[in-house]
Structures are given as C-alpha cells and as structure tokens.
Amino acid sequence: MLCLTCQRVRPALSRTDYTADRARLIVSRGLCTCRVAPVQRTATQST
C-alpha cells in the first residue's frame, strides 16, 4: 500500500481498495505523487 520511494500511500487500483484504514494513512502520510516508470519496450514490439 505504501510507495517504496516516498513512503506515502499509493493510489488504489479499485474503488473497493479505499477503506477507513487507507484514509487514515493518507491523512497521516499523504498520497503518493511519484510518477510510474514508463513501460520498457521489448525487442518483440515493432517501432
């Protein structure tokens, strides 16, 4: 649930992930604003 980079709460993947415990963590630690690393292209993908 916590970002390994900033130690804040990562955004939930679905609406059901938003619980009272998650809300408490967001209030106490904040919401992660780190950017997601771009997906690396593989050799099988065409350019």
N, C-alpha and C positions, 0 to 999 in steps of 0.2 A: 504494500500500500504506500510505502514511503519511497521517494526518489533516492537512488543511491548517490546522486550528485549533490543535491541541495538539502536533502533530509526533510523535504516538505511533502505534503500529501499529493500523490499523483492523481490526475483526473480519473474518474470512474469510467469503466468501459460500458456500463449499462445503468439504467435508472435504478435498478434494484440494488446496486452497489452503494447507493447513497443511504447510509444508516446514521443513527444518532452518534455512534462511536466515530464514524468518519467525520461528521460535522464537528465534533469536539476537537478532533485532531486538526482539522482545517482552521478552526478558530485559534488553537494554541500554537500551531506550527506554520500555518499559511498553506496556500495552494501552490504546487509546483508550476513554474513558468519556463522550465527548461525546454529547449527545442528537441524534438525527436530526431535522432540521427537519420539522414536520408538512407533509403534502401540502396544497397550497393548493387550495381548491375553485374550480372554474371556473363560468362562467355557465351552462354546459350541464347541470350537475348539479342535480338537484332537491333541495329542502330538506325 
